[in-house]
C-alpha cells in the first residue's frame, strides 16, 4: 500500500466517522425533542395554568398520549442515544481522526462540522435534562413544598 493510498483511506475513514457522529447527534436531538414534547411541555403548561392549551395540543397531536404512557422507554432511548453520541463525539471520533486530514480545498470543514455537531449534542442533552426534571423531579419537589 503506497503512502498516498493509506492517507486517502484514513481520510475516508475519518469522513465516515464524522458522518456517523453527526447522524447520531441529530438522532439524539430529535429524540430529546420527543421527550420534551411528550412529557415536559404539557407538565409546564399545566403548572402555569394553561390546561386548555394542553387539551388542544393533545387533540391536535394524539400520538403524544402514547409517548407519555411510555415515558420510561422514551427517556431511556433518548438518554441512550445522547450517551452514545457523547461517546462517539468525545471518545471514538477524536481517536480515529488523530492521523487523518481534511479535504485539501477546505481544511476548516472538519473544525466547523465538529463545532456544529458538539453544539447540537449539548443542546439535545440540555433539552433531555429539562424534560427529565419536569417529568420526574418537579412533581415530588412541589408535593414536598405543599406539606
QUINORTA-V424757 format. One record per residue. N is the residue number from 1. RES is the residue in one small letter. PHI is phi in radians with two decimals (NA if undefined). PSI is psi in whole degrees, 0 to 359 (* if undefined). NEAR is the number of other C-alpha atoms within 8 Angstrom. Layout:
# QUINORTA-V424757
n = (N/N)
res = (RES/RES)
phi = (PHI/PHI)
psi = (PSI/PSI)
near = (NEAR/NEAR)
This chain:
# QUINORTA-V424757
n = (1/2/3/4/5/6/7/8/9/10/11/12/13/14/15/16/17/18/19/20/21/22/23/24/25/26/27/28/29/30/31/32/33/34/35/36/37/38/39/40/41/42/43/44/45/46/47/48/49/50/51/52/53/54/55/56/57/58/59/60/61/62/63/64/65/66/67/68/69/70/71/72/73/74/75/76/77/78/79/80/81/82/83/84/85/86/87/88/89/90/91/92/93/94/95/96/97/98/99/100/101/102/103/104/105/106/107/108/109/110/111/112/113/114/115/116/117/118/119/120/121/122/123/124/125/126/127/128/129/130/131/132/133/134/135/136/137/138/139/140/141/142/143/144/145/146/147)
res = (x/x/x/x/x/x/x/x/x/x/x/x/x/x/x/x/x/x/x/x/x/x/x/x/x/x/x/x/x/x/x/x/x/x/x/x/x/x/x/x/x/x/x/x/x/x/x/x/x/x/x/x/x/x/x/x/x/x/x/x/x/x/x/x/x/x/x/x/x/x/x/x/x/x/x/x/x/x/x/x/x/x/x/x/x/x/x/x/x/x/x/x/x/x/x/x/x/x/x/x/x/x/x/x/x/x/x/x/x/x/x/x/x/x/x/x/x/x/x/x/x/x/x/x/x/x/x/x/x/x/x/x/x/x/x/x/x/x/x/x/x/x/x/x/x/x/x)
phi = (NA/-1.38/-1.11/-1.17/-1.15/-1.13/-1.11/-1.11/-1.14/-1.17/-1.14/-1.13/-1.14/-1.14/-1.15/-1.14/-1.15/-1.10/-1.13/-1.11/-1.11/-1.15/-1.10/-1.13/-1.13/-1.22/-1.07/-1.10/-1.09/-1.19/-1.23/-1.23/-1.14/-1.09/-1.16/-1.14/-1.17/-1.35/-2.12/-1.47/-1.06/-1.05/-1.14/-1.17/-1.10/-1.15/-1.06/-1.50/1.45/-1.93/-1.08/-1.19/-1.15/-1.16/-1.08/-1.24/-1.12/-1.26/-1.32/-1.38/-2.31/-1.15/-1.16/-1.15/-1.13/-1.19/-1.13/-1.25/-1.16/-1.97/-1.19/-1.11/-1.14/-1.07/-1.18/-1.14/-1.14/-1.11/-1.12/-1.11/-1.13/-1.17/-1.10/-1.12/-1.18/-1.09/-1.08/-1.15/-1.26/-1.79/-1.96/-1.42/-1.06/-1.09/-1.18/-1.32/-1.58/-1.01/-1.74/-1.52/-2.12/-1.50/-1.08/-1.20/-1.28/-2.55/-1.23/-1.46/-1.04/-1.04/-1.15/-1.19/-1.10/-1.12/-1.13/-1.12/-1.10/-1.17/-1.08/-1.07/-1.09/-1.18/-1.10/-1.16/-1.15/-1.16/-1.11/-1.09/-1.10/-1.09/-1.11/-1.11/-1.07/-1.21/-1.30/-2.06/-1.87/-1.12/-1.03/-1.07/-1.12/-1.16/-1.11/-1.17/-1.24/-1.28/-1.35)
psi = (128/165/323/319/319/318/317/320/319/321/321/319/322/318/320/320/319/320/318/317/317/318/317/322/320/323/320/318/313/324/325/327/325/317/324/315/320/326/321/311/312/321/317/319/318/320/325/5/23/54/326/329/322/318/318/327/317/332/330/328/77/343/343/331/315/327/318/333/332/41/334/314/319/311/323/314/315/317/321/318/320/318/317/324/320/316/316/317/317/343/307/309/316/326/322/333/0/318/354/160/162/176/144/327/334/85/347/353/317/315/320/317/319/318/315/317/317/322/314/318/312/324/316/323/320/320/317/316/319/315/320/318/313/320/326/331/329/318/307/325/314/322/319/325/330/336/*)
near = (4/5/6/6/8/9/10/8/8/11/11/8/9/13/8/8/10/10/8/8/13/9/8/11/14/10/9/15/14/9/12/15/11/9/15/13/10/13/13/14/10/10/10/9/12/10/7/6/6/9/8/6/8/11/8/8/8/11/7/6/7/8/7/10/9/8/10/9/6/8/11/6/7/12/12/8/9/13/11/8/12/14/8/9/13/10/9/10/11/8/9/9/13/9/7/11/9/6/6/10/9/10/7/5/4/7/8/7/9/8/7/8/8/9/8/8/11/10/8/11/15/8/9/14/11/8/11/15/8/10/13/11/9/13/11/8/9/9/9/8/8/8/8/7/6/5/4)
